[in-house]
Amino acid sequence: MGTKKLEGAKNLTTTLYKSSLFIELIVVFVLFQILTDGIFITTRNLSNLMMQGVTCSLIAVTMMLVIVSCNADLSAGSALGCMGTIAAILQVTFAWGTNMTILAVFASAIAIGLWHGYWIAYKKLPAFIVTLATQLVLKGLILLIGNGASIGPVSESFSLMGKAYLPNVFFKNAAFNDLSLLITIVLIALYIVFSVINEKKRISQGLIQPNWKKKIATLSAISVVAFGIASIFIFYKGFPYAILILIALTALFHFIVKNTKFGRYVFAIGGNADAARLSGINIERVTMEIFILHSIVVALASIVYLGRVGQGTASAGTGFEFTAITGCVVGGTSIMGGRGNVIGAVIGTMLMASLDNGMSLLNMGQSSQYIIKGLVLMLAIAMDVISRNKNG
Amino acid sequence: MKDYILQMKNITKLFPGVKALSDVTFNVMRGEIHALVGENGAGKSTLMKILSGVYPKGEYVGEMIVDGQKQEYGSIKDSEKAGIAIIYQELGLVNTMTVCENIFLGNEIVKNGKIDWDTQNKKSIELLKMLHLNESPNTVVEQLGTGKQQLIEIAKALNKNVKILILDEPTSSLTEADSENLLELLRQLKASGITCIYISHKLNEVLEISDTITVLRDGQTIVTKPTSDMNETSLITYMVGRNMDECYPKAKHEAGEVIFEVKDWTVPKKKNPGQYMLNHVNFKVRRGEIVGVAGLVGAGRTEFAMSLFGALGEKATEGEIYLNGQKRKPFKNPREAINSGVMYLSEDRKRYGLVLSSDLRTNITMASLDKISRMGVIDLDQETEKVGKGIKELNVKTPSMLQLAKNLSGGNQQKVVIIKALLTEPAILFLDEPTRGIDVGAKYEIYQLMNMLVDQGISIVMISSELPEVISMSDRVYVMSEGKMQAELDSEADNICQEKILYYAAGGK
């Protein structure tokens, strides 16, 4: 009797924790929908919301790797701002072409990654302090090279990645975007096919017990939700390139985490660095690679962001690292390292963007926004740590 | 009516997916030394964690009566108040603090808002005297050996007016001499009226020290009997549920040519220049033999293996390595060693072996991903197949290879790290205390596996503090003492016995 009760309570807590991201999403959406008198859930607002959230979500993809390896990057926001300023100056003042500008941005990203990697991986300085230092240095650099002024506008081709949408291809005058619809259908079909193949394989390898009812339910639920989100774009202006970049990057890093040596090593280092070292893993090199990759993704985010806003400003990127880190933790990345997943991190960051968007719609002041966001981070970390302690 | 100081009735405790304890009953009489034995994963530590409040009320089912009072602890603090103190396998001292600070940690004597150091020091000296420990209360704990640290733990417990003292594998990292001291001390404590619960894998110790023995198996109480009614054979039968004819599988190995040789290997101590961690060590390994490395704790055995493996912070200043007869540079890092066919498994599998938060599959292939990857992408099918084969061959008890490493018992965790090592296809395998904290059944399996590997031509270097194990399993034994190779003994020519090894380990020539 009593043991059954215990087991039930335990299962309930586990289920609650596992689906906490989902529950939070529903709570936030319902709450804002009521509070904003129905403005929140409109295709227009949701499309805007996701475009605003895309920058931080991109950062979150690799921020998650940084956190999983027991590191942190507090400089992502100012790095984004700095690279944006560099790109804007090259475009406006020096009239560089789009390709050359992008190359220059990526080059500076690699420089930042090497800088972090050198101090953190090889000199064993704590990432927290190193990136805090870089945050200040880069903020200074932004003011130094940009003189604190807005620099813009960037060229039309440069802003493509930030604000352009997929064109209609077959039905030029349709009320929906046909190409986006096609991509959505193909992606969902591929997802279902690969999931089923993978599930069959895992069952035949004896890794899991067959439970097709549950699998079919999960697959249909995810497909319906994915289509629902996609239709926001399909029936508005179509997929923005920025969203496609986010989807591709998420998929790529999901693959890297699950299927590559590098991904395994990142988790091993975060889970137990000593054991990783004795297993022959080159911790220094892997850490260096994490920071270079992360810096490159931040550069990509800066290009998308600059394309959307059109001009480099001194305050660009402020607080983005905070949103990305909170998003990762909300999405199941453990701040203590060794645990996390890319898709959760992206959805978590989008949740933070929803919070931002909803609070702005409600005309809430900056002060209360800071307080609420701070408390959300606190709560997310508390849940992470408590759940980890509970499960031993 | 018996005078019980502790009664635990119908205790049941669940972990996700595992029933750790099921209806366990455990009764301890006042003033006795009560041994609690059982294989790893039998539930001993879990039971003690309930008793000491680590698992508070609500996380288990059952009833606990301490000193006639029904008790439910909300935390460790509660059980401490009731006079229960537990001393863990892993020591719970703050290494950078002094003996006195550690003894009073959490129980500081405060006068007028500040710590009363005079009284604390005075009381510390009294306690240390009682434990026959000739150290100053101001000594920093990390400067003491493991044996002395253990005594400081006991001093800490005594300081809290302990009624029930629980010792969880207290001698697992102690030398023979230190263990003997500890057992003597327990007898004294018993004479002064302290009840003691003693958990240990070392059955000879249990039989020597205890008054009553309770055996747990698979989370259930199997038997509680006076020690006088038990012997080693009956105890093992209760523990494993079957007869154990032999503890060590004997096997004869045909050693081949020397494949690994170290000459004049010297590593100075970084903190104390002029002193040596390893001092002109000469060492060789032949193909297909088991080489034992014995010695007291602190003799430098682990440091020797780690420095060869390229995993020690300090680097050798002198010395030559020959691999397959070829002279080569010392391994710069574990990667180089692994690629050259040398693998090392640490004595501390939780700290240096496993990523506890990851699943078994990830853990097992961690050191050999190169062999199953192309362009950095892992062949998951091949990985699953290799891991599945290893788990089956070594008989790892787990519902799935996707189980997290932390959910396995000690013996199964040890098998997991061994599979990990084997997948690197080593020619020379260093096993550091391969059976520490492992139950009898799993030990036997690991010995069999070692014999099998040696027959396949792998050479095994086994570092061990358990002398019977070293003597029974090794073809040759090196004895280390204070960073030096004190003796090399051949199992056939030298008639190795415990006394001989101890003689050399203590520095005899």
HADDOCK unambig.tbl for C-alpha pairs under 7 A between the chains (distance, minus, plus):
assign (segid A and resid 2 and name CA) (segid B and resid 61 and name CA) 6.54 0.50 0.50
assign (segid A and resid 3 and name CA) (segid B and resid 61 and name CA) 6.83 0.50 0.50
assign (segid A and resid 207 and name CA) (segid B and resid 400 and name CA) 6.07 0.50 0.50
assign (segid A and resid 207 and name CA) (segid B and resid 401 and name CA) 6.79 0.50 0.50
assign (segid A and resid 207 and name CA) (segid B and resid 402 and name CA) 6.92 0.50 0.50
assign (segid A and resid 259 and name CA) (segid B and resid 377 and name CA) 5.71 0.50 0.50
assign (segid A and resid 259 and name CA) (segid B and resid 378 and name CA) 5.30 0.50 0.50
assign (segid A and resid 260 and name CA) (segid B and resid 376 and name CA) 5.47 0.50 0.50
assign (segid A and resid 260 and name CA) (segid B and resid 377 and name CA) 4.27 0.50 0.50
assign (segid A and resid 260 and name CA) (segid B and resid 378 and name CA) 5.19 0.50 0.50
assign (segid A and resid 261 and name CA) (segid B and resid 369 and name CA) 6.49 0.50 0.50
assign (segid A and resid 261 and name CA) (segid B and resid 376 and name CA) 5.49 0.50 0.50
assign (segid A and resid 261 and name CA) (segid B and resid 377 and name CA) 6.32 0.50 0.50
assign (segid A and resid 261 and name CA) (segid B and resid 378 and name CA) 6.38 0.50 0.50
assign (segid A and resid 268 and name CA) (segid B and resid 355 and name CA) 6.28 0.50 0.50
assign (segid A and resid 271 and name CA) (segid B and resid 355 and name CA) 5.34 0.50 0.50
assign (segid A and resid 271 and name CA) (segid B and resid 357 and name CA) 6.21 0.50 0.50
assign (segid A and resid 272 and name CA) (segid B and resid 355 and name CA) 5.24 0.50 0.50
assign (segid A and resid 274 and name CA) (segid B and resid 351 and name CA) 6.94 0.50 0.50
assign (segid A and resid 274 and name CA) (segid B and resid 352 and name CA) 5.28 0.50 0.50
assign (segid A and resid 275 and name CA) (segid B and resid 351 and name CA) 6.78 0.50 0.50
assign (segid A and resid 275 and name CA) (segid B and resid 352 and name CA) 4.22 0.50 0.50
assign (segid A and resid 275 and name CA) (segid B and resid 353 and name CA) 4.77 0.50 0.50
assign (segid A and resid 275 and name CA) (segid B and resid 354 and name CA) 5.91 0.50 0.50
assign (segid A and resid 275 and name CA) (segid B and resid 355 and name CA) 6.76 0.50 0.50
assign (segid A and resid 278 and name CA) (segid B and resid 311 and name CA) 6.86 0.50 0.50
assign (segid A and resid 278 and name CA) (segid B and resid 334 and name CA) 5.79 0.50 0.50
assign (segid A and resid 278 and name CA) (segid B and resid 352 and name CA) 6.99 0.50 0.50
assign (segid A and resid 279 and name CA) (segid B and resid 334 and name CA) 6.87 0.50 0.50
assign (segid A and resid 279 and name CA) (segid B and resid 366 and name CA) 6.48 0.50 0.50
assign (segid A and resid 279 and name CA) (segid B and resid 367 and name CA) 4.54 0.50 0.50
assign (segid A and resid 280 and name CA) (segid B and resid 334 and name CA) 4.71 0.50 0.50
assign (segid A and resid 280 and name CA) (segid B and resid 335 and name CA) 3.87 0.50 0.50
assign (segid A and resid 280 and name CA) (segid B and resid 338 and name CA) 6.80 0.50 0.50
assign (segid A and resid 280 and name CA) (segid B and resid 367 and name CA) 6.04 0.50 0.50
assign (segid A and resid 281 and name CA) (segid B and resid 335 and name CA) 6.55 0.50 0.50
assign (segid A and resid 338 and name CA) (segid B and resid 357 and name CA) 6.72 0.50 0.50
